[in-house]
C-alpha cells in the first residue's frame, strides 16, 4: 500500500521544523543564557542518568513541554511567556528540533534548540556532569 499524498516522512517534518528555527551550536548557548534564555532539557530521566546533565538546565520532559511553556495553559511554569527565549536540549538534536517548532506553534517564537544535543554539548567541553562528561576527560 502506498502512502496518501498528504503524508510526509519524518525527514520532511524535521526539515520543516528546522527551517523555522535559528538553531544554536552548544558554545552559542552560553551567551544566550547570560542574556536571559532558559535551557530546557527534555530527555527522560533514564537518558539523563545514562548520559549526564547540564547544571542549571530546567528539566521538563518532552511529554509535558507544551503545557509547561504555553503562556495560556493553566499548567504553565511561572517563567512561561511568548517572548521567552527557550533553548531545547535533547540527546542528539532531533527531538529538540520538533519540540522547539511545537513551541513556535504555541506562539513562543523565540524557541530554538541545540545542534547535536547533549552529546555535542558534552563533547564541546561545556559544563556537564555524568558519564559523557567524564568520558571526555
N, C-alpha and C positions, 0 to 999 in steps of 0.2 A: 504494500500500500504506500502511495506517495503522500507526502505532507501537503496539506492545503496551502494555497498561495499566500495566506495570511500568516503562516508560521515563519518565525525567524529562528535561526540557530543561536546557541548561547554565545558563539563568537560574534554574531551580528549584534546581539543585545549588549555584550560587553563593549564592543567598539562604539556603539551608540552612547552608552553611559560615559565612556571615557572622553568622547568628543565634547561632552558638556562640562568637563572638569578641567581645572587648572592644577593638574597633579604635581606633587612635590617629591623631590628626592629627599631621602632621610636628612641630609645635612641642611636642607632648606627649612625643615620643620622647626629647628631650634629658634631661628629668628621669628618665625610666626608665633611660637609660644611666648616669646618675650613681648610680642605685640598684643597679647590677649587671646590668642587662639586656644582652643581646647583640643587636646589629643585624646581620641576615644578608641580604646581597644575593644573590638567586637568579637574577639576569639572566645570560644568556650573555655571553661575552667581547665579542662583536661589538656587543651592545647597550650594554654598559658603555662601550666605546670611542666609540660614536656619541653617547651621552647624557652620560656623566660618571660619577663615583663619589663616594661619601661616605667621607671619610677615616676610617679606623678600623673601617669595616664589615668583617665577616667574609664573605669570598666563598665561597659554597657553591652551585654551580649547581643548578638545580631537579632535574635528573635523579639527583642523589645525596643530596638533602636528608634524606630519611627514614633512610638508612643512617648518615649522619653525626650525627644527633640522637637516634636511638633508643638509650636507655641500655643496652639489651640486645644491641645489634649489635656484632659484632666489628670493624666498620669505623667505629665511633663516634669522634667527636672527644673529646679529653680533657675538654672543658667540658660535654659532654652529661650531663644529669640530668633526672629527672622534674620537679623543682621549678624548673628554669631558665626565666627569662623570655626567650623568644626572640621578637624582633620581625622579621618577614619583610618584605623590601622587593623589589618588582619595578618595572616601569616605570610602571604606572598604577594598581596596586592591585587587579587582578583575579586574576592567577595567585597573588599572595601570599596572598589570602584562602583559596584552595583548598589551598595549601601549608600554611598555619597550621592549617587544620582537619585536614589529614592528620597533623600533629604531635600534635594532640589525640587522634586515634585511637591513637597510639602511647603515650599517657599523659603527654605533655608538654603538660599542660592550661593552662599559663600562656602558651602561644604565642599570638601575635596578628600583625597586620600594620599597615602604614602606609596610611591613606586617601589615595588619589591617587598612591601610589608615589613613585618618584624624581622624577618630573615635578613633583609637588606639593612635595616636599622642596626642590628647586632653586628653584621659584617663590616659596617662603616665605623665601628668602634664607639658608637654613641652610648650614653648611659643605659645600661640594661643589667638585669640580674637573671640568673638561671642558666640552664645547660648550654644554650647557644652563645651566651655571653662568655661563659667560662671556656668554651671550645675555641674562641678566637685568641685567647691568651697564649 
